[in-house]
Amino acid sequence: MVPGLHAETEANLLAALDPAVTALQAESYDDCSFSLFSAADAEVRALGIEPIGDTDLTVVVTDPERPVGHVRVHTGGRDNLLFFDNRFAGGQLYASIRMLGSDAAVLFATIGDAYVSLPDIYLRSDRQFLFWGEGASAVGCSMEIEGTGQGVVIGDDALISADVWIRNHDMHAVHDIATGRRTGRDPVNTVLERHVWLGQDVLLHGVTRIGMGSIIGARAFVKDAVPRFVSAGGVPARVLREGVSWGRETYGMTEAERISLGLPPVPEG
């Protein structure tokens, strides 16, 4: 898929990239040229990437001349990977990324002129991954990812509002006092299918999947999977309405949006 990607990390990622999530497939980049740099190379800073400290990192891009935006990255482990399909990048990606483990990967598909602000992306373990889908945008989305081999996948054309947090785990163990047993859930892969809208201040906490086209209302606390084509909200979140989706245009979904979701045309009249 992408040169330099650890085999097990690639397998875990590809298992999550089904057609409900992205148009990309394993062979999508077979005919694409890649440029590989180490974090210390001058070309990396020219791309708008600022490595922090002694960073063991491979940077892979599809256009070595086009800046990706403004990205600060620190790694604590070894053999980590940062990938950008930046052939059509508008330079509006702003991110701060920490990768504490080894063999982890953060991958950005083509986002074009979309605005993407990721104030704190925190991968805590080995062989973790973050995938950012084509055309997905974010006013302000932070993440903490725990668990070896676990990751977060943001589907194509997602719309993420300000001050959203995605956590795939409790982050600290919760124990039963009487038995000493851990009561919390294991880390999970969190997957947003394509064309999902997360409202302002949403918190996803140990969520496995948000279904295609669904809407999560502002300040919702989501701890369970959400089906496709619903609106959900509240603390904890629950389904409020079924058979709905949303459009980036003010007055409705475009035909292209409906086609991407497998929806029929709107009936005339």
N, C-alpha and C positions, 0 to 999 in steps of 0.2 A: 504493500500500500504506500508507505512512505519510507525512504531509506533511513536507517539508523534506529528504527522503531523496534524495541525488544519484542521477540517472538511471542512471548506469553502475553505481554501488554497488548500487542496487535490482535491476538486471538480474542481476548476479553472485549476489546473495543468493537471488533467486527461483529461479535455476537449481539451487540446492542444496536448496531446500525441497520435496522430493518427498514423496509420501504415506508412504514408508517412514520419514521423519524426523519429520513433524509433521502434525497435522490441519489446521493453518492453510493457507490458500490466498491467492492474490493479492487476492481480493475479500473476505477475512475481515473487514476493518475498514471496508468500504464504508458500512455503516450506523452506524458508531461516531462519536461526537463526540470531538474532540481539543482540548486546550489546549496552546498553544505559548508558551514563555518563552525569554528569553535568559538566559545564565548569571548576569548581573548582577541579575536580578529578585529581589525579596524572596520571591516565591512559591517559587522554587527551593529556598531554604534551608528554608522551611516544609515542603517535601516530604521533607526529610532528605538533600538533595544539597548537598555542599560543594564549590564550584568553587575551585580552587587557582590563584592568580596571575591573569594576564591571559588568561582562557580564552575563545576564540571558539567558542561552543557553543550549539546550540538544544536545549532540553529539551522533549520532547513526552510528555504523559500523557493517559490516558483519564479520570482523575478528579483534578481539581485540588485536591481537599480531602483526599485520602487519602495519608499519607506512604508512601513506598516502602521505607524502611528507613534505612540509613546508608551513603551513597555519596560517596566523595571522587573528584574527577575533575580532571585537568589536560590541557589540549590545547596542542600546540605549533604546529599548523597552523591552517587556517581552515575555516569552514563544516562543522564536525563536528556529529553528531547523537547524542543519547541519548534512547531511547524506552522507556517503561514502560506496559504494559497493567496498570494498578494498580487496576482497578475492584474486585478482590477481594483485594488485597494484605494479607498479615498483618503486614507490617513487619519481616520476618526476612531481608532482603537486606542483606549487608554486603560492600562492594566498594571496591577502590582501582583506578582506571582511569587509564591514561596513553594519550593519543592524539597521537602526534608528527606525523603527516601531516595532510593536508587531505581533506575530503569523505568522512571515515570515519563509521561508524555502529555503535553498540552498541544492541541491541534485546532487550528482555525481554518475552516473552509472559507470559500469566497464570501466576504461580507460586503463588498462593493463600497457604496457610500453610506452604509448604515453606521449609526453612532453606537459605539459599544464602550461602556464604562464599567470596569471590573475592579473596584477599589481594593479588594483583598481576596485573592485566590490562594488557598492554603491546602496543599497536598501533603499529608502527614506520613505516608507509609510507602513501601516499595511497590513498583509496578502499577501505580495508579494512573488514571487518565482523566482528562477533560476534553470533550469534543464540542466545538462550537459550530453549529450548522450554517448552511448557506443563507445569507440575508437576515440572520437573526440579529436583533438589536437589544440594547440594554441602557437605560438611563443610569442605573446603578445596581449591580448585582455582585454580592460577595458569596464565597463558598468556603466551607471546611469539609474536606473529604478524609475519612478515616477508613482503615482496613486494607490489608494487603490485597492488591488486585482489584480493588473497587474503584468506581469512577462516577462521573456525572456526564450526561449527554444532553445537550441542548439542541433540539430539532430545528430543521429549516424554518425560517421566517417566524421564529419566536419573537414575542414582544414582551420585554421585561421592564417594569417600571422602576422607580427610585427606591433605594433602601430595602431591596429584596435580599433575603438570606436563604441559601440552600445548604442544609447540613444532612449528611446521610447517616448520622449516628448520634447517640447521646453525648459523645465526646469524652465523657467520664463515666466510670462504672457506677451503677446503682445496685446496692446490695440489700437483701433482706436481713434485718438485724438478727432475727432468731436463728436462721439457718446458715447465714453467710453466703448464700447463693446469689449469683448475679441475676437481677430481674429484668434488665434492659434488653433491647433487641440488638441483634448483630448488625454490623454495617451492611448497607445495601448499595446496589447500583441505583442511582436516581436518573430516570429517563423522562425527558419531555418530548412527546411526539411533536410532529410538525404543527406550526401555526397555533401555538399556545400563548395565551396572554396572562401574565402574572401582574396583578395590580400592585400599587404602592404598599410598601411595608409587609408584603407577604413573607411568611416563614414556612419553608418546606422542611420537615423534620422527619428523617427516616422514611421518606416517601419513595416507593419503587417506580411509580409511573403516573404521569399526567397525560390523559388521552388527547388525541388529535383534535385541534380546533377549540379546546375548552378554555374557559375564562375563570380565573381565580380572583375573587374580589379583594379590594384593598384591606390590608391588615388582617387577612385570614391566617389562621394557624392550621396548617395541613399536615396530618400525620398518617394518612392512609391514601391508597391509590385513588385516582379520580378518573371516571370513565370518559369516553369521547363525547364531544358535542354537548357539554353541559356548562352551566355556570354554577360555581360553588363559592361559599363564603362562610364567615363566622369563626368562632373559637370554641371548640374545634370546628373545622370546616365541614359542611355538609352540602349535598347537592340541593340547589335552590330551583333550578329549572333545567329541563331536558330539551334536546332538539334545537340548540342554539349554537352560534359561533359568532365571529366578529370580523370586521374589516379594517384595514388601515385607512381607507377613505372615510370621510365623516358620515356619509349617507348610505353606507352599505358595503357589502363584499363585492370585489371585482370578479369578473368571470374567471380571470387567472387564479384568484384565490380559491374559488369554488372548484375549479378543475384540479388544482393541486391537492385538494381534500377529497377528491372523488365524488363531489356533489353534482347533481344534475343542474342544468341551467334554470334560472328563475322563470317560472311560467309567465308568459306575456299577459298583461292586464291585471 
